[in-house]
Amino acid sequence: MTVLENLWYGNIIPWEMFVRNDPQLKSLLSHTSKDYDKLTADFTEKQKEMLEKYKGTLCEMNSYTEQSAFKYGFSLGVRLIVESVMTEI
């Protein structure tokens, strides 16, 4: 199967693959989780609800910026390939 076919059939999932075994990310996630638990320990239910809404908005914003960066990076990569193929040696 080609790379494009694998991408089409969901065998390649770029947003999951690049961080799967990253020890730095795992460490950051662990610290974030502990800090979150400490922060919310004394929150009221209303405060927790507000924080969850805030987190949801941040996730949407991060998703949007990651998608934009992916599109730009992919486009730039294709342009570099095209330019390298079109350049006379």
N, CA, C and O atoms as a CHARMM CRD file, in Angstrom:
* protein
*
  356
    1    1 MET  N      0.83700  -1.17400   0.00000 PROA 1      0.00000
    2    1 MET  CA     0.00000   0.00000   0.00000 PROA 1      0.00000
    3    1 MET  C      0.88800   1.24500   0.00000 PROA 1      0.00000
    4    1 MET  O      1.92700   1.26200   0.66000 PROA 1      0.00000
    5    2 THR  N      0.49300   2.27400  -0.72500 PROA 2      0.00000
    6    2 THR  CA     1.26900   3.51600  -0.77100 PROA 2      0.00000
    7    2 THR  C      1.02200   4.33800   0.49400 PROA 2      0.00000
    8    2 THR  O      0.10600   4.05800   1.26800 PROA 2      0.00000
    9    3 VAL  N      1.84600   5.34200   0.68100 PROA 3      0.00000
   10    3 VAL  CA     1.67300   6.24000   1.83500 PROA 3      0.00000
   11    3 VAL  C      0.32100   6.92800   1.76800 PROA 3      0.00000
   12    3 VAL  O     -0.36600   7.04400   2.78300 PROA 3      0.00000
   13    4 LEU  N     -0.06900   7.38400   0.58400 PROA 4      0.00000
   14    4 LEU  CA    -1.36700   8.05400   0.43000 PROA 4      0.00000
   15    4 LEU  C     -2.52500   7.10500   0.74900 PROA 4      0.00000
   16    4 LEU  O     -3.50600   7.51000   1.37300 PROA 4      0.00000
   17    5 GLU  N     -2.41400   5.86300   0.32700 PROA 5      0.00000
   18    5 GLU  CA    -3.46000   4.88300   0.63700 PROA 5      0.00000
   19    5 GLU  C     -3.52400   4.61700   2.14200 PROA 5      0.00000
   20    5 GLU  O     -4.61000   4.54700   2.71800 PROA 5      0.00000
   21    6 ASN  N     -2.36700   4.47000   2.76900 PROA 6      0.00000
   22    6 ASN  CA    -2.33600   4.27300   4.20900 PROA 6      0.00000
   23    6 ASN  C     -2.93600   5.46200   4.95700 PROA 6      0.00000
   24    6 ASN  O     -3.63800   5.28600   5.95300 PROA 6      0.00000
   25    7 LEU  N     -2.66000   6.65300   4.48000 PROA 7      0.00000
   26    7 LEU  CA    -3.24500   7.84900   5.08000 PROA 7      0.00000
   27    7 LEU  C     -4.76500   7.84200   4.89600 PROA 7      0.00000
   28    7 LEU  O     -5.50600   8.13800   5.83300 PROA 7      0.00000
   29    8 TRP  N     -5.22300   7.50500   3.69800 PROA 8      0.00000
   30    8 TRP  CA    -6.65600   7.45100   3.39200 PROA 8      0.00000
   31    8 TRP  C     -7.38900   6.44200   4.27200 PROA 8      0.00000
   32    8 TRP  O     -8.47100   6.73300   4.78200 PROA 8      0.00000
   33    9 TYR  N     -6.81000   5.27100   4.44900 PROA 9      0.00000
   34    9 TYR  CA    -7.47700   4.21000   5.20000 PROA 9      0.00000
   35    9 TYR  C     -7.26300   4.30800   6.71400 PROA 9      0.00000
   36    9 TYR  O     -7.69200   3.43200   7.46400 PROA 9      0.00000
   37   10 GLY  N     -6.60500   5.36800   7.15000 PROA 10     0.00000
   38   10 GLY  CA    -6.44500   5.58900   8.58300 PROA 10     0.00000
   39   10 GLY  C     -5.32700   4.79700   9.22700 PROA 10     0.00000
   40   10 GLY  O     -5.25400   4.71500  10.45300 PROA 10     0.00000
   41   11 ASN  N     -4.46000   4.21500   8.42700 PROA 11     0.00000
   42   11 ASN  CA    -3.33000   3.47800   8.98600 PROA 11     0.00000
   43   11 ASN  C     -2.22500   4.40800   9.47500 PROA 11     0.00000
   44   11 ASN  O     -1.39300   4.01800  10.29400 PROA 11     0.00000
   45   12 ILE  N     -2.22200   5.62400   8.97400 PROA 12     0.00000
   46   12 ILE  CA    -1.28200   6.65300   9.41000 PROA 12     0.00000
   47   12 ILE  C     -2.10100   7.75500  10.07000 PROA 12     0.00000
   48   12 ILE  O     -2.98800   8.34500   9.45300 PROA 12     0.00000
   49   13 ILE  N     -1.78900   8.01700  11.32400 PROA 13     0.00000
   50   13 ILE  CA    -2.51200   9.06000  12.06200 PROA 13     0.00000
   51   13 ILE  C     -1.46800  10.04900  12.57300 PROA 13     0.00000
   52   13 ILE  O     -0.95300   9.88500  13.67900 PROA 13     0.00000
   53   14 PRO  N     -1.14900  11.07600  11.77900 PROA 14     0.00000
   54   14 PRO  CA    -0.03100  11.96700  12.09900 PROA 14     0.00000
   55   14 PRO  C     -0.11700  12.61600  13.47600 PROA 14     0.00000
   56   14 PRO  O      0.90400  12.74000  14.15300 PROA 14     0.00000
   57   15 TRP  N     -1.28600  13.02500  13.90200 PROA 15     0.00000
   58   15 TRP  CA    -1.40500  13.74100  15.16700 PROA 15     0.00000
   59   15 TRP  C     -1.21200  12.82700  16.37200 PROA 15     0.00000
   60   15 TRP  O     -1.03400  13.32200  17.48500 PROA 15     0.00000
   61   16 GLU  N     -1.24200  11.53000  16.18700 PROA 16     0.00000
   62   16 GLU  CA    -0.98000  10.60900  17.28300 PROA 16     0.00000
   63   16 GLU  C      0.43900  10.05400  17.23100 PROA 16     0.00000
   64   16 GLU  O      1.03900   9.79300  18.27400 PROA 16     0.00000
   65   17 MET  N      0.96900   9.87500  16.05500 PROA 17     0.00000
   66   17 MET  CA     2.22900   9.17200  15.87500 PROA 17     0.00000
   67   17 MET  C      3.44300   9.94500  16.38600 PROA 17     0.00000
   68   17 MET  O      4.37000   9.33500  16.91900 PROA 17     0.00000
   69   18 PHE  N      3.46300  11.24400  16.24000 PROA 18     0.00000
   70   18 PHE  CA     4.69600  11.95800  16.51800 PROA 18     0.00000
   71   18 PHE  C      4.98200  12.16400  17.99500 PROA 18     0.00000
   72   18 PHE  O      6.10200  12.54200  18.34100 PROA 18     0.00000
   73   19 VAL  N      4.02200  11.93400  18.88200 PROA 19     0.00000
   74   19 VAL  CA     4.25900  12.13500  20.31400 PROA 19     0.00000
   75   19 VAL  C      4.04200  10.87900  21.13800 PROA 19     0.00000
   76   19 VAL  O      4.12600  10.92600  22.36600 PROA 19     0.00000
   77   20 ARG  N      3.76900   9.77600  20.50100 PROA 20     0.00000
   78   20 ARG  CA     3.37500   8.55500  21.19300 PROA 20     0.00000
   79   20 ARG  C      4.34200   8.15300  22.30600 PROA 20     0.00000
   80   20 ARG  O      3.90100   7.84000  23.41200 PROA 20     0.00000
   81   21 ASN  N      5.62800   8.15400  22.04300 PROA 21     0.00000
   82   21 ASN  CA     6.60300   7.69000  23.03000 PROA 21     0.00000
   83   21 ASN  C      7.57000   8.79200  23.46800 PROA 21     0.00000
   84   21 ASN  O      8.70900   8.50800  23.83600 PROA 21     0.00000
   85   22 ASP  N      7.13000  10.01200  23.42900 PROA 22     0.00000
   86   22 ASP  CA     7.99100  11.13300  23.77600 PROA 22     0.00000
   87   22 ASP  C      8.07500  11.28100  25.29600 PROA 22     0.00000
   88   22 ASP  O      7.08800  11.65200  25.93300 PROA 22     0.00000
   89   23 PRO  N      9.25100  10.99300  25.89000 PROA 23     0.00000
   90   23 PRO  CA     9.38200  11.05600  27.34400 PROA 23     0.00000
   91   23 PRO  C      9.17400  12.46500  27.90500 PROA 23     0.00000
   92   23 PRO  O      8.66000  12.62100  29.01300 PROA 23     0.00000
   93   24 GLN  N      9.56900  13.48400  27.15200 PROA 24     0.00000
   94   24 GLN  CA     9.37400  14.85700  27.62900 PROA 24     0.00000
   95   24 GLN  C      7.88300  15.17500  27.72900 PROA 24     0.00000
   96   24 GLN  O      7.44400  15.79700  28.69700 PROA 24     0.00000
   97   25 LEU  N      7.10600  14.75100  26.73300 PROA 25     0.00000
   98   25 LEU  CA     5.67000  14.99200  26.76300 PROA 25     0.00000
   99   25 LEU  C      5.01900  14.23600  27.92300 PROA 25     0.00000
  100   25 LEU  O      4.15100  14.77500  28.61000 PROA 25     0.00000
  101   26 LYS  N      5.43600  12.99800  28.13800 PROA 26     0.00000
  102   26 LYS  CA     4.88700  12.21100  29.25100 PROA 26     0.00000
  103   26 LYS  C      5.15700  12.89800  30.58300 PROA 26     0.00000
  104   26 LYS  O      4.28700  12.93700  31.45400 PROA 26     0.00000
  105   27 SER  N      6.35200  13.43600  30.73900 PROA 27     0.00000
  106   27 SER  CA     6.70900  14.14800  31.96400 PROA 27     0.00000
  107   27 SER  C      5.85500  15.40300  32.13700 PROA 27     0.00000
  108   27 SER  O      5.35200  15.67500  33.22700 PROA 27     0.00000
  109   28 LEU  N      5.69700  16.15400  31.06600 PROA 28     0.00000
  110   28 LEU  CA     4.87700  17.36500  31.12400 PROA 28     0.00000
  111   28 LEU  C      3.42400  17.03500  31.45700 PROA 28     0.00000
  112   28 LEU  O      2.79100  17.73900  32.24300 PROA 28     0.00000
  113   29 LEU  N      2.90000  15.97400  30.86600 PROA 29     0.00000
  114   29 LEU  CA     1.52100  15.56800  31.15700 PROA 29     0.00000
  115   29 LEU  C      1.35700  15.16900  32.62100 PROA 29     0.00000
  116   29 LEU  O      0.33900  15.47200  33.24400 PROA 29     0.00000
  117   30 SER  N      2.35200  14.49400  33.15900 PROA 30     0.00000
  118   30 SER  CA     2.31100  14.09000  34.55900 PROA 30     0.00000
  119   30 SER  C      2.29700  15.30900  35.48300 PROA 30     0.00000
  120   30 SER  O      1.50600  15.37400  36.42300 PROA 30     0.00000
  121   31 HSD  N      3.17700  16.27100  35.20800 PROA 31     0.00000
  122   31 HSD  CA     3.22200  17.49300  36.01000 PROA 31     0.00000
  123   31 HSD  C      1.90900  18.27400  35.89300 PROA 31     0.00000
  124   31 HSD  O      1.38800  18.78500  36.88500 PROA 31     0.00000
  125   32 THR  N      1.39400  18.35700  34.68600 PROA 32     0.00000
  126   32 THR  CA     0.14300  19.07900  34.46300 PROA 32     0.00000
  127   32 THR  C     -0.99100  18.45000  35.24900 PROA 32     0.00000
  128   32 THR  O     -1.79200  19.15200  35.86600 PROA 32     0.00000
  129   33 SER  N     -1.05900  17.14500  35.22900 PROA 33     0.00000
  130   33 SER  CA    -2.12000  16.44100  35.94100 PROA 33     0.00000
  131   33 SER  C     -2.03300  16.67800  37.45000 PROA 33     0.00000
  132   33 SER  O     -3.04700  16.93400  38.10000 PROA 33     0.00000
  133   34 LYS  N     -0.83600  16.59400  37.99900 PROA 34     0.00000
  134   34 LYS  CA    -0.65400  16.83700  39.43500 PROA 34     0.00000
  135   34 LYS  C     -1.01600  18.27400  39.80400 PROA 34     0.00000
  136   34 LYS  O     -1.70200  18.51400  40.79700 PROA 34     0.00000
  137   35 ASP  N     -0.55000  19.22500  38.99700 PROA 35     0.00000
  138   35 ASP  CA    -0.85000  20.63400  39.26300 PROA 35     0.00000
  139   35 ASP  C     -2.35100  20.91100  39.16500 PROA 35     0.00000
  140   35 ASP  O     -2.90400  21.67200  39.95900 PROA 35     0.00000
  141   36 TYR  N     -2.99500  20.28900  38.19300 PROA 36     0.00000
  142   36 TYR  CA    -4.44500  20.46000  38.02100 PROA 36     0.00000
  143   36 TYR  C     -5.18800  19.95000  39.26100 PROA 36     0.00000
  144   36 TYR  O     -6.10400  20.60400  39.76100 PROA 36     0.00000
  145   37 ASP  N     -4.78800  18.79200  39.74000 PROA 37     0.00000
  146   37 ASP  CA    -5.43000  18.23200  40.93500 PROA 37     0.00000
  147   37 ASP  C     -5.24500  19.13700  42.14800 PROA 37     0.00000
  148   37 ASP  O     -6.18100  19.33700  42.92200 PROA 37     0.00000
  149   38 LYS  N     -4.04300  19.68500  42.31700 PROA 38     0.00000
  150   38 LYS  CA    -3.78800  20.60700  43.42200 PROA 38     0.00000
  151   38 LYS  C     -4.63200  21.87700  43.28200 PROA 38     0.00000
  152   38 LYS  O     -5.21300  22.36700  44.25100 PROA 38     0.00000
  153   39 LEU  N     -4.68400  22.38600  42.07200 PROA 39     0.00000
  154   39 LEU  CA    -5.41600  23.62600  41.81500 PROA 39     0.00000
  155   39 LEU  C     -6.90200  23.48100  42.10700 PROA 39     0.00000
  156   39 LEU  O     -7.51100  24.36600  42.70700 PROA 39     0.00000
  157   40 THR  N     -7.48000  22.37300  41.68400 PROA 40     0.00000
  158   40 THR  CA    -8.93500  22.21200  41.78700 PROA 40     0.00000
  159   40 THR  C     -9.39900  21.55900  43.08700 PROA 40     0.00000
  160   40 THR  O    -10.60000  21.38300  43.29200 PROA 40     0.00000
  161   41 ALA  N     -8.47600  21.20100  43.95600 PROA 41     0.00000
  162   41 ALA  CA    -8.84200  20.49300  45.18800 PROA 41     0.00000
  163   41 ALA  C     -9.88900  21.24200  46.00600 PROA 41     0.00000
  164   41 ALA  O    -10.79100  20.62000  46.56700 PROA 41     0.00000
  165   42 ASP  N     -9.78300  22.54500  46.08000 PROA 42     0.00000
  166   42 ASP  CA   -10.71400  23.33700  46.89700 PROA 42     0.00000
  167   42 ASP  C    -11.73300  24.11500  46.06700 PROA 42     0.00000
  168   42 ASP  O    -12.41200  24.99700  46.59300 PROA 42     0.00000
  169   43 PHE  N    -11.84600  23.80100  44.78800 PROA 43     0.00000
  170   43 PHE  CA   -12.80400  24.49600  43.92000 PROA 43     0.00000
  171   43 PHE  C    -14.23000  24.06700  44.23100 PROA 43     0.00000
  172   43 PHE  O    -14.48000  22.92900  44.63000 PROA 43     0.00000
  173   44 THR  N    -15.15100  24.99100  44.04200 PROA 44     0.00000
  174   44 THR  CA   -16.57000  24.64000  44.09700 PROA 44     0.00000
  175   44 THR  C    -16.93700  23.99800  42.77100 PROA 44     0.00000
  176   44 THR  O    -16.15600  24.03000  41.82000 PROA 44     0.00000
  177   45 GLU  N    -18.12300  23.41700  42.70900 PROA 45     0.00000
  178   45 GLU  CA   -18.57100  22.79600  41.45000 PROA 45     0.00000
  179   45 GLU  C    -18.67600  23.84300  40.34400 PROA 45     0.00000
  180   45 GLU  O    -18.34100  23.55900  39.19400 PROA 45     0.00000
  181   46 LYS  N    -19.13200  25.04100  40.67400 PROA 46     0.00000
  182   46 LYS  CA   -19.24800  26.10400  39.67300 PROA 46     0.00000
  183   46 LYS  C    -17.86600  26.50000  39.15100 PROA 46     0.00000
  184   46 LYS  O    -17.69900  26.72600  37.95300 PROA 46     0.00000
  185   47 GLN  N    -16.89200  26.58400  40.02900 PROA 47     0.00000
  186   47 GLN  CA   -15.53400  26.91800  39.60300 PROA 47     0.00000
  187   47 GLN  C    -14.95400  25.81400  38.71500 PROA 47     0.00000
  188   47 GLN  O    -14.28500  26.10300  37.72300 PROA 47     0.00000
  189   48 LYS  N    -15.20600  24.56700  39.06600 PROA 48     0.00000
  190   48 LYS  CA   -14.73800  23.44100  38.24800 PROA 48     0.00000
  191   48 LYS  C    -15.38600  23.47200  36.86900 PROA 48     0.00000
  192   48 LYS  O    -14.73500  23.20100  35.86000 PROA 48     0.00000
  193   49 GLU  N    -16.67100  23.80600  36.83600 PROA 49     0.00000
  194   49 GLU  CA   -17.39000  23.89700  35.55500 PROA 49     0.00000
  195   49 GLU  C    -16.80300  25.00000  34.68800 PROA 49     0.00000
  196   49 GLU  O    -16.61000  24.81700  33.48600 PROA 49     0.00000
  197   50 MET  N    -16.51900  26.14100  35.29900 PROA 50     0.00000
  198   50 MET  CA   -15.92200  27.25600  34.55400 PROA 50     0.00000
  199   50 MET  C    -14.54400  26.87000  34.01800 PROA 50     0.00000
  200   50 MET  O    -14.20200  27.19900  32.88200 PROA 50     0.00000
  201   51 LEU  N    -13.75900  26.17500  34.83200 PROA 51     0.00000
  202   51 LEU  CA   -12.43000  25.74700  34.39800 PROA 51     0.00000
  203   51 LEU  C    -12.53200  24.75600  33.24100 PROA 51     0.00000
  204   51 LEU  O    -11.72900  24.81800  32.31000 PROA 51     0.00000
  205   52 GLU  N    -13.49000  23.85500  33.28400 PROA 52     0.00000
  206   52 GLU  CA   -13.68000  22.89400  32.18900 PROA 52     0.00000
  207   52 GLU  C    -14.05500  23.60700  30.88800 PROA 52     0.00000
  208   52 GLU  O    -13.58500  23.22800  29.81500 PROA 52     0.00000
  209   53 LYS  N    -14.88800  24.62500  30.97800 PROA 53     0.00000
  210   53 LYS  CA   -15.23600  25.40400  29.78000 PROA 53     0.00000
  211   53 LYS  C    -13.99500  26.10200  29.22100 PROA 53     0.00000
  212   53 LYS  O    -13.77200  26.13300  28.01100 PROA 53     0.00000
  213   54 TYR  N    -13.20300  26.65200  30.12100 PROA 54     0.00000
  214   54 TYR  CA   -11.96600  27.32300  29.72800 PROA 54     0.00000
  215   54 TYR  C    -11.02600  26.33500  29.03300 PROA 54     0.00000
  216   54 TYR  O    -10.45900  26.64600  27.98600 PROA 54     0.00000
  217   55 LYS  N    -10.86200  25.14400  29.61800 PROA 55     0.00000
  218   55 LYS  CA   -10.01500  24.11700  29.01700 PROA 55     0.00000
  219   55 LYS  C    -10.52500  23.71500  27.63500 PROA 55     0.00000
  220   55 LYS  O     -9.73600  23.49300  26.71700 PROA 55     0.00000
  221   56 GLY  N    -11.84000  23.62400  27.49400 PROA 56     0.00000
  222   56 GLY  CA   -12.42200  23.27300  26.20000 PROA 56     0.00000
  223   56 GLY  C    -12.08500  24.29700  25.13300 PROA 56     0.00000
  224   56 GLY  O    -11.74900  23.95200  24.00000 PROA 56     0.00000
  225   57 THR  N    -12.18300  25.56800  25.51400 PROA 57     0.00000
  226   57 THR  CA   -11.84900  26.63900  24.57700 PROA 57     0.00000
  227   57 THR  C    -10.37500  26.60400  24.20800 PROA 57     0.00000
  228   57 THR  O    -10.02200  26.79500  23.04400 PROA 57     0.00000
  229   58 LEU  N     -9.50600  26.36000  25.19300 PROA 58     0.00000
  230   58 LEU  CA    -8.07300  26.24200  24.90700 PROA 58     0.00000
  231   58 LEU  C     -7.79100  25.07400  23.96700 PROA 58     0.00000
  232   58 LEU  O     -6.96800  25.19100  23.05900 PROA 58     0.00000
  233   59 CYS  N     -8.46700  23.95700  24.18000 PROA 59     0.00000
  234   59 CYS  CA    -8.27900  22.79600  23.30200 PROA 59     0.00000
  235   59 CYS  C     -8.68400  23.12100  21.87100 PROA 59     0.00000
  236   59 CYS  O     -7.99000  22.74800  20.92600 PROA 59     0.00000
  237   60 GLU  N     -9.80300  23.81300  21.71300 PROA 60     0.00000
  238   60 GLU  CA   -10.24500  24.21200  20.36500 PROA 60     0.00000
  239   60 GLU  C     -9.21300  25.11200  19.71000 PROA 60     0.00000
  240   60 GLU  O     -8.87600  24.93500  18.54000 PROA 60     0.00000
  241   61 MET  N     -8.70700  26.08900  20.47800 PROA 61     0.00000
  242   61 MET  CA    -7.72100  27.02200  19.94400 PROA 61     0.00000
  243   61 MET  C     -6.43900  26.28700  19.56300 PROA 61     0.00000
  244   61 MET  O     -5.87600  26.53800  18.49700 PROA 61     0.00000
  245   62 ASN  N     -5.97400  25.38200  20.42400 PROA 62     0.00000
  246   62 ASN  CA    -4.76800  24.61000  20.11300 PROA 62     0.00000
  247   62 ASN  C     -4.96500  23.74100  18.88300 PROA 62     0.00000
  248   62 ASN  O     -4.06900  23.63700  18.04700 PROA 62     0.00000
  249   63 SER  N     -6.11500  23.12600  18.76800 PROA 63     0.00000
  250   63 SER  CA    -6.40800  22.29000  17.60800 PROA 63     0.00000
  251   63 SER  C     -6.36200  23.11900  16.32700 PROA 63     0.00000
  252   63 SER  O     -5.79800  22.69400  15.31900 PROA 63     0.00000
  253   64 TYR  N     -6.95800  24.29500  16.38000 PROA 64     0.00000
  254   64 TYR  CA    -6.98100  25.17200  15.21400 PROA 64     0.00000
  255   64 TYR  C     -5.56600  25.58700  14.81000 PROA 64     0.00000
  256   64 TYR  O     -5.22100  25.55000  13.62900 PROA 64     0.00000
  257   65 THR  N     -4.74100  25.98500  15.79500 PROA 65     0.00000
  258   65 THR  CA    -3.38400  26.43000  15.46100 PROA 65     0.00000
  259   65 THR  C     -2.52000  25.26600  14.98800 PROA 65     0.00000
  260   65 THR  O     -1.68300  25.44100  14.10200 PROA 65     0.00000
  261   66 GLU  N     -2.71200  24.07500  15.57000 PROA 66     0.00000
  262   66 GLU  CA    -1.95400  22.90400  15.11100 PROA 66     0.00000
  263   66 GLU  C     -2.33900  22.53600  13.68100 PROA 66     0.00000
  264   66 GLU  O     -1.48200  22.18100  12.87100 PROA 66     0.00000
  265   67 GLN  N     -3.62600  22.62200  13.38100 PROA 67     0.00000
  266   67 GLN  CA    -4.08000  22.32400  12.02500 PROA 67     0.00000
  267   67 GLN  C     -3.49700  23.33300  11.04200 PROA 67     0.00000
  268   67 GLN  O     -3.05400  22.95800   9.95600 PROA 67     0.00000
  269   68 SER  N     -3.49500  24.59300  11.41000 PROA 68     0.00000
  270   68 SER  CA    -2.93600  25.62600  10.53600 PROA 68     0.00000
  271   68 SER  C     -1.44500  25.40600  10.31900 PROA 68     0.00000
  272   68 SER  O     -0.95600  25.55100   9.19900 PROA 68     0.00000
  273   69 ALA  N     -0.71800  25.05900  11.37600 PROA 69     0.00000
  274   69 ALA  CA     0.71900  24.80200  11.25900 PROA 69     0.00000
  275   69 ALA  C      0.97400  23.57900  10.37600 PROA 69     0.00000
  276   69 ALA  O      1.91000  23.57300   9.57700 PROA 69     0.00000
  277   70 PHE  N      0.13500  22.53900  10.52200 PROA 70     0.00000
  278   70 PHE  CA     0.28600  21.34200   9.69100 PROA 70     0.00000
  279   70 PHE  C      0.07500  21.68700   8.21700 PROA 70     0.00000
  280   70 PHE  O      0.85900  21.28000   7.36000 PROA 70     0.00000
  281   71 LYS  N     -0.98000  22.43500   7.93000 PROA 71     0.00000
  282   71 LYS  CA    -1.25800  22.81900   6.54000 PROA 71     0.00000
  283   71 LYS  C     -0.09400  23.61800   5.95900 PROA 71     0.00000
  284   71 LYS  O      0.34300  23.36800   4.83600 PROA 71     0.00000
  285   72 TYR  N      0.39900  24.57400   6.73100 PROA 72     0.00000
  286   72 TYR  CA     1.50200  25.39800   6.24600 PROA 72     0.00000
  287   72 TYR  C      2.75100  24.54600   6.02100 PROA 72     0.00000
  288   72 TYR  O      3.40300  24.66100   4.98400 PROA 72     0.00000
  289   73 GLY  N      3.07900  23.69900   6.98300 PROA 73     0.00000
  290   73 GLY  CA     4.26000  22.84600   6.86700 PROA 73     0.00000
  291   73 GLY  C      4.16600  21.89800   5.69100 PROA 73     0.00000
  292   73 GLY  O      5.14100  21.69700   4.96600 PROA 73     0.00000
  293   74 PHE  N      2.98900  21.31300   5.49800 PROA 74     0.00000
  294   74 PHE  CA     2.79700  20.39900   4.37200 PROA 74     0.00000
  295   74 PHE  C      2.94800  21.14700   3.05600 PROA 74     0.00000
  296   74 PHE  O      3.62700  20.67900   2.14200 PROA 74     0.00000
  297   75 SER  N      2.31500  22.30500   2.96200 PROA 75     0.00000
  298   75 SER  CA     2.39900  23.11300   1.75100 PROA 75     0.00000
  299   75 SER  C      3.84000  23.53300   1.46400 PROA 75     0.00000
  300   75 SER  O      4.29900  23.47700   0.32300 PROA 75     0.00000
  301   76 LEU  N      4.54100  23.95000   2.50600 PROA 76     0.00000
  302   76 LEU  CA     5.93700  24.34500   2.33700 PROA 76     0.00000
  303   76 LEU  C      6.78000  23.16100   1.86500 PROA 76     0.00000
  304   76 LEU  O      7.62400  23.31200   0.98200 PROA 76     0.00000
  305   77 GLY  N      6.55500  21.99800   2.44400 PROA 77     0.00000
  306   77 GLY  CA     7.29200  20.80600   2.02800 PROA 77     0.00000
  307   77 GLY  C      7.06500  20.47100   0.56900 PROA 77     0.00000
  308   77 GLY  O      8.00900  20.13800  -0.14900 PROA 77     0.00000
  309   78 VAL  N      5.81400  20.55700   0.12200 PROA 78     0.00000
  310   78 VAL  CA     5.49800  20.28000  -1.27800 PROA 78     0.00000
  311   78 VAL  C      6.16300  21.30800  -2.18300 PROA 78     0.00000
  312   78 VAL  O      6.70300  20.95400  -3.23100 PROA 78     0.00000
  313   79 ARG  N      6.12900  22.57100  -1.79100 PROA 79     0.00000
  314   79 ARG  CA     6.76300  23.61400  -2.60600 PROA 79     0.00000
  315   79 ARG  C      8.27100  23.39000  -2.70000 PROA 79     0.00000
  316   79 ARG  O      8.86500  23.60100  -3.75700 PROA 79     0.00000
  317   80 LEU  N      8.89500  22.96200  -1.59500 PROA 80     0.00000
  318   80 LEU  CA    10.33200  22.68100  -1.62100 PROA 80     0.00000
  319   80 LEU  C     10.65300  21.52200  -2.56000 PROA 80     0.00000
  320   80 LEU  O     11.63900  21.56400  -3.29600 PROA 80     0.00000
  321   81 ILE  N      9.82700  20.50400  -2.53100 PROA 81     0.00000
  322   81 ILE  CA    10.03800  19.35600  -3.42500 PROA 81     0.00000
  323   81 ILE  C      9.88200  19.77700  -4.87700 PROA 81     0.00000
  324   81 ILE  O     10.70700  19.43200  -5.72300 PROA 81     0.00000
  325   82 VAL  N      8.81500  20.52900  -5.16500 PROA 82     0.00000
  326   82 VAL  CA     8.57200  20.97200  -6.54000 PROA 82     0.00000
  327   82 VAL  C      9.74300  21.84400  -7.01900 PROA 82     0.00000
  328   82 VAL  O     10.22900  21.67400  -8.13700 PROA 82     0.00000
  329   83 GLU  N     10.18600  22.76600  -6.17500 PROA 83     0.00000
  330   83 GLU  CA    11.28400  23.63200  -6.55900 PROA 83     0.00000
  331   83 GLU  C     12.57000  22.84200  -6.78700 PROA 83     0.00000
  332   83 GLU  O     13.32900  23.13900  -7.71000 PROA 83     0.00000
  333   84 SER  N     12.81000  21.84400  -5.95300 PROA 84     0.00000
  334   84 SER  CA    14.04500  21.05700  -6.12800 PROA 84     0.00000
  335   84 SER  C     13.97700  20.22400  -7.40800 PROA 84     0.00000
  336   84 SER  O     15.00400  20.01000  -8.05200 PROA 84     0.00000
  337   85 VAL  N     12.81500  19.76200  -7.77800 PROA 85     0.00000
  338   85 VAL  CA    12.66300  18.97200  -9.00600 PROA 85     0.00000
  339   85 VAL  C     12.77500  19.87700 -10.23300 PROA 85     0.00000
  340   85 VAL  O     13.29900  19.46300 -11.26700 PROA 85     0.00000
  341   86 MET  N     12.28900  21.09900 -10.11800 PROA 86     0.00000
  342   86 MET  CA    12.25900  22.02100 -11.26200 PROA 86     0.00000
  343   86 MET  C     13.60100  22.73900 -11.47100 PROA 86     0.00000
  344   86 MET  O     13.83800  23.31700 -12.53200 PROA 86     0.00000
  345   87 THR  N     14.46900  22.70200 -10.46600 PROA 87     0.00000
  346   87 THR  CA    15.74900  23.38700 -10.57100 PROA 87     0.00000
  347   87 THR  C     16.69700  22.58900 -11.44500 PROA 87     0.00000
  348   87 THR  O     16.85500  21.37800 -11.28700 PROA 87     0.00000
  349   88 GLU  N     17.31000  23.28900 -12.35500 PROA 88     0.00000
  350   88 GLU  CA    18.28200  22.63700 -13.24500 PROA 88     0.00000
  351   88 GLU  C     19.57700  22.39700 -12.47300 PROA 88     0.00000
  352   88 GLU  O     19.99800  23.21000 -11.65100 PROA 88     0.00000
  353   89 ILE  N     20.16900  21.29500 -12.75700 PROA 89     0.00000
  354   89 ILE  CA    21.44900  20.93700 -12.11500 PROA 89     0.00000
  355   89 ILE  C     22.59200  21.32500 -13.00800 PROA 89     0.00000
  356   89 ILE  O     23.75200  21.11100 -12.65500 PROA 89     0.00000
